[in-house]
Structures are given as structure tokens and as C-alpha cells.
Amino acid sequence: MKKSVEKRSLKRFPSDIAIEYYLWKPLFWKKLFTGKIMNVSERGMFISTNTPSFPIDSLLEIYIPLNNNVLFIPAKDNTIVWRSLSSDNSCDGIGVELSNPPWEFKELVEGLRSASNT
């Protein structure tokens, strides 16, 4: 049996965090969507969602509920690196890479890392 090789440079940790995010294209449109962060790494996340298809160069503002606050990740600090399209051409998942993760996000990842090691 062949062993699968992990292609990611950073380990991902499972999560189940309901979020809101804006997809937008400057000067054209901005729309609020909901999703669920299914896994995270120190530099990114996979968001399960259900949206119409959108241009891959769209910007994404992310709002993550964290304790009694909301962690905001601005569009300038992340890149949509891929999207998963379903058979009806809607988007059902977004891979996001963070260029400048805030320290609160790093703490979130560390908490999920600790939880996955127990």
C-alpha cells in the first residue's frame, strides 16, 4: 500500500468555526456570505461555503468570532489561492493564504494545535 505524501508546507489542524466574510471586487460589488473554517494552518485556512462562482482575484474580508470579540482579517492580508466548484458551477470551498496573519489568528491556531494533540 502506497503512503500518501503531505504536500503542504505547514500542518493543518481541524476546526469547526462558523464565520462571516465579504467577497468583493473594488468598485464593482461587495457581498456578505457565511461559511465554516474546516481547517487552519499558521498561514491559511480552508473555508467551506456555498456561494455563486466568483472571480479568483476577488478580495476576501474575514470575520472570525473569537471569545467575546471578532477577529477581523482584512482583504489586503489574504489571498484566495483556490476555490472548489461544484457541478452547478457554484463555489463550495475557498483556500485562503494569509500574508500577514494577526497574532490573534496565531493564538487560534495554537489552541487548535493543542486540542488536536490531546
N, C-alpha and C positions, 0 to 999 in steps of 0.2 A: 504494500500500500504506500502510495506516494504522500509525503508530508507536505502540506501547503506552506508556502513561504509568505510571511507578512511583508507587504510592500511598503507599508507606511514607515516614515522615519520616527514617528512618535507613537507610543502606545495609546490606544483609545480606551476609555472607561465608560461602561454603560450608565445611562441616565434616563430619566423619565420626567422631564421638566417642561410643563406647558408654558409657552411663550407667545408674545405678540411681536410682529415685525412689520416694517413698512418696506415694500418693494417700490422703488421709484426710479424714474429716469428724469434727470433735471430738465425743467422747462416743459415736460410733456405730461407726466402723470405721477401720482403717489397714491398707493392703496394699502390699507391695513389688512393683514392676514394673521391667522393663528397657526401655530404648529407645535411640535413637540421635539425637544432636543433628545435624540435617542442615544448619542454617544458624544464624548468630548475628548480632546487631547489638549496639550498645553498651547497649541496654535490653531485649533479649529474645532468644528463640530459638524454633525450631520443632523439636519432638521427634517423630520417627517412632516409633510404638509399636503395641502390639496389646493393648488392654485391653477389658474389658466396658464398656458405657456407664456413665457416672458423672455425678453432678450437676455442673453447671457451676460451682457455688460451692464445690466441693471444694478443699481445700488441697493443695499440692504441695511436698514437700521434695526437693531435687535434690542428688545426689552425683556430682560430675564428677572422674574420675581426672586428676590434673594432676602431671606429673613423678613424684616418689615420694610424693606426698601426695594427699589427696582434698579437693576444693573443695566445701564444704557451702553450699548456698543455702537458708536457712530459709523455711518457708511464709509467714511474715509479710512477706517481702521480694519476693514474686512474686504474680502474678495470672494465672490461666488465662483468657485473653481469648477463646479459641475452641477448638473441637475439631472434628475431621473424623470423620464417622461413615461406615462402610462399609454395604453393602447389608444385612448381617445385624445392623445396629444396634450393632456393636462400634466402639470408638474406634480409629482408625489414625493419628491425629496430634493434637498439642496445641500451640497457640500460647501462649507464656508471655511476659508482660511483667514486667520486673524494676523494682521501685520504688526499690530501693537496691542496685545491683549492687556486690559486693565488688571491691576493687582487683585481686584475682587474676583475676576474670572479665574485667575491663577489659584486663588483660595478655593473656589468652587471645584476646580479640577483636583486639587489636593484632597479635598473632602471625599470626592468620588473615588479617588485612588485608594484612600484609607478604607473606605467602605468595601471596595472590591477585594481587598486583602484580608478581610475578616471572614 
